[in-house]
Amino acid sequence: MIDFVKIETKDLSKDKLLANYLLDFKAIVDTGTGEVDEDNQTAIFQKLKFEIVKGIARDHININGSVHKYWHNERNFTDYTFNDLLDTLIDLHSKFDINPFQAVLHNVEYGVNITPPLSTGKVIKNLVSYKGMQLLPMNRMKGNSIGKDCYYQRYAVKIYDKGNQYHLSNDLLRVEVKVIKMEQLKSVGIVTLSDLLSFDKLKRLGVNLSTLVDDLLYYDTSINLNELKPRERQILKDWRNPVHSEDLRESNPKIHDYQRRRFREITAKYSKDNQQKKISQLVTDKWNELLNIDSKTLAKLTAFLQQFPEYNFSQINPSYSKLITPTLTASTKRYCKSCKRDITAQKETSVFCSAKYVGEDRAKQCRNTDSNIRNNRERSIRKIKRFPLLFPIEPFIKHRIIHQHYL
């Protein structure tokens, strides 16, 4: 669920941290000059890096690393549940006096490990792009890629072979989001470590992760190409190559958007296994599984939060009297009326794709696609009525509208 984090603690005592017997702080040494920087010190404990950095007004204490590896003996191919996350934060508070309400997040990674419906290698090979951006091999500079990723200014999408990374005998696919700038999670309301204990906020992260899979352009190998029309076959062939889509986007954005939409329609029509849909559902199911809690965990959460009476934690757990287990179901999701893209992450009142998520051009296209049908029909009716008619046409128009609606 949650993996890497980078936090800055606001109220942690530098002297208390230096005196902690679990941490062996070392000064940073310039390997070129041999000069020792006494102002900046680091220590590592169970894959978490503690840094004391000299500031102008005050010293900064930063902590970064994988909380998943911290809790699971330096491994993160296992499941990391809400209960594990809670135990981790309780442990960090006990050992290092880290207050989750005063630990401001600067980076966070969240994702799931799933067993894919086909081999992990094939899934990764079939990935074409994400929101129009090419998915490139991970670790491409080192030449030992185990997956694909793409980077935006605020976040990155990473899909890779976790089984290969740890030399496991079974297939294990990692679907992950790396938040580079916390502005990306502003709408979710995640600012501090304590926010990661909010069921509602974690549920929204799960929806975002599932939506990520839906937004991928995926080549479905279960499609029988012989069943396709020549033009449909050509679109699938062209768009399997991500370079083609990037070149087309630069040379002719309108044709690019049309062909990408056709690629999705052709895939939905001819897919035998619905591979992408299955992966999306597996991501949703796994997130729900990791987020599921029992009464024992809920009682532990309550007891932990009550150690911080000066903070308002009502939003973290709105009811201590009963167990609340959020789930992500098909009915939870909402889709654009025009292009059928998942818009669950948008405002609840949204009907079409928002420019905030897909850009103004695509958002306008979705709105126009819906309105053009009505406008064109009304324009045709007005054109007919300009001339004298032998009999009323309204009954036939009504019949046509009803007929189209149910088709």
N, C-alpha and C positions, 0 to 999 in steps of 0.2 A: 504494500500500500504506500507508505511513506518510506523513502530511502535516504538519499543525501539531503543534508540541511546545512546551511551556514547561518549562524545566529550571532548577534551582538547582545551581550548581557548588560543591562543598565544599572543594576544594583549590586553586582557581585564584587566582593572585596578582593582587591589585588593581593594584599598581604595574606588574607585567608587562603587564597588559591595557591600562593607560593609556598605556604606552610603545609599544604595538603600532602600527606605521605604517599599518596597514589600517583602524584605527578612529579616527574623529574624534569624540571625546566632547564633548558639550555639556551645560552645566548647565541644569537645568530652571528656566524663568522663569514666574512667576505673571503671567498676562496681565492680571489685574485691578489688581495693585499694582505690577507691574514688578520685584518683589523676585526676586533670583537665589538659587536654592538650590544652593549649592556642594557640599552633602553628597550630593546625588543627581544622577547624570549618566547620559546615554544616548548610544548610538552605533548606527548602522544600517549593516549590510554585507550586500549581496545578500539583502535582505528579512528578514534576521535582526536582531532588536533586542537589543542588549546593554545591561543596566542595572546600575549600581553604586548600591546603596541603603544608606544609613547605618543601622547597627543599634546596639543598646545594647551588646551584647557584642562584636560583629564586624560588618563590612560584608558585605552579601549581594550576590552576583553572579548575576543572572538573565538567561537568554537565551530568547527566544521568537520564533516565526515558523514558516514553512513550510519544512521541509527539502527538500520536493519542489521548491518554487520556487527555493530556494537552489541546487540542483544543476542545474535545468533552465531557467536564464535567466529566472527570474521567471514561469514558466508551470507550471501543474499539470494541464493537460488531457492530457498525455502519460502513458505508463506510467512508474511509478517502481518499479524492481525491487529485489530484495534486494541485487544487486550495486551498484546506485545508492546504496542506503542505506549499504552498507559503505564505498563511496568517499566519501560525505558525511562519515561519522564519521572516516575517515582524514584527510580534508582539514581538518576542524575541529580535530583533534588537532595536525596539522602547523602550521596557521596560528595557532591560539589556545591550544594546549596544553590542550585540553579532554579530560579523562580520562573515558571513557564509564562507568567503574565508579564515578566520583565525581559524576556528573551525575544528580541525582535528578529524576525526572519529576513535574510537578505537573498537567500536562494533556497529552493526546495525542489526535490524530485519526487514524483509520485507515479505509480504504475502497478502492473500486475504481471505475474508469471502464469501462463496458461499452457495447457496441452492442446496444440492446434489440431484442426480436423484433417490435416495432411502434414507431411513432413515439414519441419521448421525451415529447412533450406529452400523448399519449393515455395512456401509462403513468402519468404524474403525475396526470392527471385521474381515473384509475381507482382511485387510492389512497384508501382510506376511513379506516382507523385502524391503530394499532399497539398491541397488547395492551390494547385497549379505550379507548385515548386517541386523540382526534381528531387527525389530521394537518392542521396549519394551514399556510396559505401562508407561505413564507419572506419575510423583508423586508416583512412585511405593513404595517408602519408607514410604509414608503416608497412602497408601492403598486406596486412593480415585481418581483413575485415570479417566481422561476424554478424553484420547486419547493415541497416541503412538508417540515415538520419537526414534531417534538414533543419537549418537554423534560421530563426527570425530574430528580430532585435530584442524581443522580450522573452521568447521561449524557444525551445527546440523539441522536435519530435524524434524519438529514438525507438526503433523496432529491431530487435536483434536476437541472436541464438544464445540464450542463457545456458542451455545444455552444453553447447560447444565451449563456451567460456570456462565452464567448470568440469569439462570432460565427463559429462554424465552419459549414461547409456540410453536415456529416454529423451524424447523431444520436449523442449521447453522454450516457449516463445515469450520474450519480454516486450511489453508494450508500455512505453514510458514517456512522460512529459518532464522536461527540465526547465524550470522557471528561472530565467536569467535575471529579470527585473520584476519585483513584486507587484508592480503596477498591473501586471497580467492577471493577478488574483484579487485586484481591488473590488471587483463586482461580487466576488465570493465572500469577501470580508476576512481573509486570512492575513494577519499581520504578525502575530506572535505565536510561540509554541503552543500556548493555551488554546488558540483557535483550532489546532489540529485535534482537539478533544471534542469539538462540536460535531454532533452527528449530522446536523443539517448541512454544515459546510463540507464535511467529508462526502456526504451524499452528492452534493453538487460537483465535487471533483470527479466522482465516479461517472456522472452524466457527461462531463467534459471529456473524460477518457473514452467512453463509448462513442461519443460524437466524433472524436478524432478518427476512429476506425471507419466510421461512415463517410468521412470526408476524404478518405484515401481513394486514389484511383488504382484499382486492383484488376489485374488480368486474370480472369477466371478460367483455369485450365480444364474445367469440366464441360466447357462449351464445345459442341461438335461443329467445327467450321463448315462441314459439308451441308449443314442445315441452313446456313446463312445465305442471304442474297449477296451477289458480288460486291456491291457497294458497302454492305454491312461488314463483310469479311475484310475489305480494304481498310475501313476505319479501325477495326480491331488490330489489324496488322500494323498500321501506322502509329496508333496510340500506345502500342506496347513499347515503343521506343520513346523514352521521355525527351530525347533531343528534338524529336519531331514536334511535340507539343510546345516546347519552349520557343522554337523557331517560328511556329505558327502564331504564337501569342504576340511576338514582336512584329511580325509582318502583317497579320490580319486578325486582330482581337475578336471581331464578330464571328468569323468562321471558326476560330479557336474555341469560343464558348459554345457554338452550335455543335461542333464535332465532339467536344467533351461530353455535352449533354447526351448526344446520340450514343457515345461509348457506354454510358451508364444505362441507357434504355436498352441497348442491344444485350448488354450483360444480364440485366434483370429478366429479359425476355427468354434468352436461350440457356441460361445457366442451369445445369443439372443438379448441382450440389449447394448453390447459394453460399459459396465459400466465405465471402466477405461478411455476409449477414451472420453466419455461424460464428466467425471470429468475434464480431461485435457482441453477440449474445454471450459468448464465453467470457469476454472481458467484463460485461455487466454482472454475470453470475458470480464470477470470482470476486469482484469488488464487494458485492452483497455478502458473500461468504466471509470475507475478511472483516467486514464492518459489523457483522452480527455479534451480539453480546448476550450474555446470560445475566441472571440476577446477581450472581457473585461479582461479576465485573462491574456492574452498575453500582453495587454497594461500595466497591473499592474506589471507583471514580468519585463517588460522593464524599467518601472519607478524605480522599486526597485534596479535593477542591476546598473542603472546609478548613484546610490549613491556611487558606488565603482569604480570610473574612473581609479584608479591605477591598477586594475586587468583586465586581458584579459578574458572576458566572451563571446567571439565570439562562442566558442564551446558549450556553454550552449544553445544558441538560434541563429543558423546561419542566420536566416532571421527575421527581425523585420517588414518587409513590408507585410508579408502574414502569415496566420495561417498554422502551420505545425502540423498535427496530426498523429503520428506514429501508425501503427496498426500491429498486429501479425496475419497473415493469414496462411492457410495451405501451401501456396506457399512460405512463408517465411522460413518454416522449411526445413531442409535437413536431410537425413537419410543415415546410413551406407549401402553401396552397398551389403554387405553380411548378416549382422544380422538384418538390418532394425531399429537399435537403432537410436534415435534422436541425431544428431551431430551438431545441429544448433549453439551450443555454441563454437564449434571448429572453426578453420580457415576456411575462405570461400572456400579455395581450397581443403579442406579435402574430401576424398571419403570414407574412412573407419574409424572405431573407432580409436581414438588416445590413445596412452599409458598413456598420461597425465591424461586422464579421466577414463579409464577402466583398466589400468595396462598393462604391456608389453605382458603377456600371452594371454589375450583376444584380444588385438590389433593385435598380430601376427596371431592368429586364424582367425580373419576376413580377413586379407590380404591373408592368405593361402587358405581359403575357395574359394575365387574368382580365384586365380591363379591355384589351383589344377585342376579345371575343364578344363582349357585350356591345362595345362601340361599333364594331363592324356589322353586327346584326341590326342594330338600330339604324345605322346609315343605309343599309340595304332596304329596310322597310320604308324609310323616308323616300328613297329613290323610286320605289315601286308606286308609292302613293302620289307621286307628282302627276301621274296620268290618270284619267278616268278609268274606273274599274267596273267590270260587269257584275261582280258580287264581292262581298266582304272577304278579306284574306285572313282576318284574325284567328278563326278556328284552325286554319292550317299552320299559322305561325306558332300558336300555342302547342299544337301537336308536335311540331318539330322540336321545340324547346324541351318538352317532356321526354321526347325520344332521345335527344342528345344527353339529357341529364342521366338517364339510366343505362346508357351504353358504356 
